[in-house]
Each structure stands twice: as structure tokens, then as C-alpha cells.
């Protein structure tokens, strides 16, 4: 793979991942759909898109993936949607990213990895930024939404860890998405009393599931062939920044000094840890 192709695919993938935050917040802010319905449609459309892609390769998606990973995927998607009922786009994306990286780093420590002094400084810097972001104040994010997004990040971190070493990540992702369908139907039944669905909300959810999630993963797996492990991890630092810019441009959100300082600390600290790994 040429360098230009790898960089182009990476840019598209990062835009797709950031688009999940923007699309979800856009739908919920406009009250075009409720959080449960957004989750259900996102997972169903993602499963359909990935099943069609696998079908073109002649691989039955039902044979790939597993139920534990599917549950982690479902937990991420559900907590993600409900968190964005109250969280601004950039703060939500930053909390999600921080929780994902913290889950993976702490898991490595539990399994015997050791941090260098610079990595320890980076970890403390990121933790300080996280505390600053959530500390009480006029610009502090709603605690309930923040905790939900942290839970979404932990679930996605678990999902990512379970997927390490998968021989065919696209097939595994398709299989896991397919297995979330009965869970999504269960969520739809539980939320039937508060359903609010408009055509624009459905469109946002389908775009999030089929394009930003399903097709985004396909592009990302293709991009990984031209990236080093460190490069792949580091480039994901751009996702919260892109999401925050999307929130400013499309939703009229304001970038506060709290968000800027927390982003510098969290993303900078994680970058130090990743570089050391």
C-alpha cells in the first residue's frame, strides 16, 4: 500500500469515527429521535451493511464474532446514545476516547506491563485532564451523561481488547453487529413508551450505523495495512478534535477553555504513553 493511499484511508476512517458523535448529538439535540431508537437503528443498519459486505465475499456473518463481544458492542452503543442526550459533542468524544485508552492501558498493567517514567508522567497528565474536565463548575458536563460516556468507553475498550489477534476483523465485526440485533430489539421493547421517531432522526441513525460505523470500520481495517501499531494508535488522537470541530460547525457548540485544557492534557498524556509503548 502506498503512503498516500494509507493516509487517505486513515483520514476517511477518522472522519467516520468522529461522525458518530456528531450524528448522534445532532439527532438528539434536535429531538428528532429518542436515544433507544437511535441505538436500535444504528445497530440494525450497521449489521445490514456489514452483512452485505461479507456476503459479497461469500462469508456467512453468523459464523463470525461471539456473544460476549457482541454484548460489549451493544453496551457501548446504548450508553453512547443515552450519554449524548445531555453531553456536548466534543466533551462526549473526549470522555469516550479517554475511557477507551484508560481501559486498554490499565488492562496492560494488570497483565504485567510496566510503565517507564515518561509513560507514568503521561498517564498522570491524562488523569489530571480528566479530573479537570469533570470538576464542578459552570462549564462542567452533566455528571450523569459523563458517567454514561465513560461506561461506553469502558465497553468499547473491552470490545477492542477481545478483538485483538482476530484473523478477519471485518468478519468478526459483522458477526458481532449481527448478534446485537436481539439485544437491540429488547431495548426497543423496553423503550416503547418513550418512542420519538422522525424521518431526520432515522436518517442520522442509518448514516451512523451503515456509513460511520459499518463502512468506517471497513476503511479503517484497510488503512491498518499501511500503518504501524504506534501510528494506528496515535492517529486516533484526532477523533475527539474532529468531533469537537463538527460540534462547533454543525451544532453551534462553544469550545470552552475547560475543554481545551482537558483535551491538551488527556490527548497529550495518552500520546506520551502510546509513544513509549
N, C-alpha and C positions, 0 to 999 in steps of 0.2 A: 504494500500500500504506500502510495506517495505521501509526502508530508502535507501537501496541500489538501489532499483528499481526507486525510486523518483529521486535520484541523477543521475542515469544513463540516465533517460529520459530527465532530465534537461540539462545534458551535450550535448546530441544529439540535443536538441532544440536550444541551444545557438550556436552550431556549424552550424546548418542550417541557423539561422538568420544572422550570420556573413558571411556565404557563399553567401548570396545575394549580398553583397557588392563586394566580391572577384570575383564572376562570372560576374557581370555587368562590373566592371572595366576591367577584363581580356578580355571580348568580345570587349569592345570599344577601349581599348588600342591597340589591335591587328587589329582594323578596320575590324573585321570580321562581323560586323552588325552595322546598324545605331541605334541611341537611340530610335527613334519612333518604329522601327520594333522590337527592343528588348522588349520594353514595351508591344506591342501588343501580341507577342508570349508568354511572361511571363504571362500575364493576361489570355490569352486563355488556356494555358496549366494548369495553376492553377485552373481555373474554371472547366476544364475537369476532373482533378484529384480529386477535391473535390466533383464534381457531382457523380463520380463513387463510391466514399467512402460513400456518402449519399445514393446512390441507393442501395448499399449493405445493408443499414439499413432500406430500404423501405420508405425513406423520400424524397418527391419531393423538390429539392433545390429551385425551383421557388417560393415556398411558404414562404421561409425564407428570412431574410435580408430586406433591404429597399433601396430606390433610393438615399437618402441623404448620407447614409453611403457608398454606392457604389461610389458616386461621390468623397467622401473624399479618398477612397481607390484608385480610378483612379488618382486623383490629386497627391497623394503620389507616385504612381508607375511611372507616367510620369516625375515628377520633379526629382525623384531619378535617373532615367536613364539619363536624359539630364545633370544633375549635374556631373555625373561620366565621362562625355566626357573630363572634364578638371581636376577633383579632384583626388588626390591620395586616395587609398583605406582607410587607417586609418583615415585621416582627414575627409573624407566623412562620415564614420561611426560615428565618434565623433560628428560632427556637427548635424547629424541626431538624435543621442541619446540626445544631449543637447537640441535640439529644441522640441523633444517629451516631455521630462521631464519638460521643461520650460512651455510648453503649459498646461500640466496637473496641475502643481503646481500653476501657475497663475490663472487657472480656479478655483481651490480650494479657492484661496484668494478672488476672486471676489464673490464666493458663501458664503463667511463668515468665512472661516477657518482662524485661526490665527497662526503665527509662533512664536515659542519660541526664545529666544536669540541665542541659539546654531543653530537653523534652519536658522535664519537670517544670521548668520556668514557663514553657509554653502552655502546659496543662493548667498551671495556676493562673496564668494570664487569661486563658479562656474561661475558667471558672469565675474569675473576678468580673469579667464582662457579663457573664450570665447572671450573677448576683446583682450587678448594677442595673441590668435590664429589668429585672423583676422587683427591685427595691421599691418601697412605697413612694408615691409622688404623683403629681398631676398627670404626667405623661406615662405612668406605668401602665402596662397592658392589663386587661381584666384577668384576675388570678385564675378563675375557672377555665377560661379559654386557653390560658398559658399552660395550665396543667394538662389539659386535653392534648395540646400540641406536643408537649413533652412525652406524653404517653404514646402519641402517634410516632414520634421519633424513635422511642424505645422499640416499638413493634417493628418499625422498618429496619432498625439495626439488627434485631433478631432475625428478621427475614433475610437480610443481606448475609449474615453470618451462616445461616443454614444453607444458603445458596453457593457458598464458596466451594470451588472444586467441581461444580456441576459441568458435566461434559457438554451438554447442549443447553445453555442458559435460556435461549429463546423458547425451546420446547418446555422447559421446566416452568418458565413464567406463564406460558399459555395454559399449562395444566393447572397451575395454582390459581390463575384467574378463573378458570372453568369451575374449580372446586369452591370458589367463593359464592357461586350463584345461589345454592340453597341457603347459605348464610345471609345473603342479600335479601332473598325472599322473606326470610324470618324477620329481618329488620323492617322490611316493608309492612309486614303484618303488624308488628309492634307499633309502628308509627302511623297506622291507617287513620287514626283520629285527628292527626295534625297535618294531613297531606295538603300541600300547596304547590301545584304544578302549573307553570305557564310555558308556552312554546319556547320562549327565550331561555328559560331555565333548563329545559330539556336539551336545547342546542348546546349550551355551555357544558352540561354534564357529558354529552356524547363526544364533544370535542376533547374534553379532559380524558375520557376513557379510551376512545378509539385512536385519537391522534397524540395528545400529550403523553398518555401512559403507554398504550399498546405500541403505536408506531415509534414513539420516543425510545422505548426500550430496544426495539429492533435497530434503530440508528445507533444507539449507544453501544450495543454489542458489536456492531460493525466497526465503530470508531476504536474500540478497545484493542483491535488487532494492530493498530498503529501507534498505541500509547504504551509507555512504561507503566508499571504499577504505581509508582510515585506520581507520575504525570496524571494518571487517571484519577487518583485520589485528590490531588491538588486542584485540578481544574474544576472540581465540584464546588470549590470555594466561591465560584462566581454565581452560583444559583441564587443564594439569598439576595445578592446585589441586583441581579437581573429582575428578580421578583419585586424588590422594593421599587426599582425604576418603573416597572409595569404598574405598580400601585399608584405611583405619582402621576404617570401619564394617562392612565385609563380610568382611575377611580378618584383622582383628585386628592390623594392622601398626602399628608405632610411628613417629611423626613425630619424627625426631631433630633436634637443633639444627643439625647439619651440613646437613640437607635444608632447614630453614627459612632459614638464612643464604644457602645457594646459590640457593634459589628467589627470595628477595628480590633478590639481585644479578643473576641471569640474567634474570628476568622484568622487573625494573626497568630494567636496561640495555637490553633489547630494546625496551621501551616508549619509552625516550628516543630510540632510533634510529628507530622507526616514526613517532613524533610529528614528527621532523624531516623525514621523507620526505613 
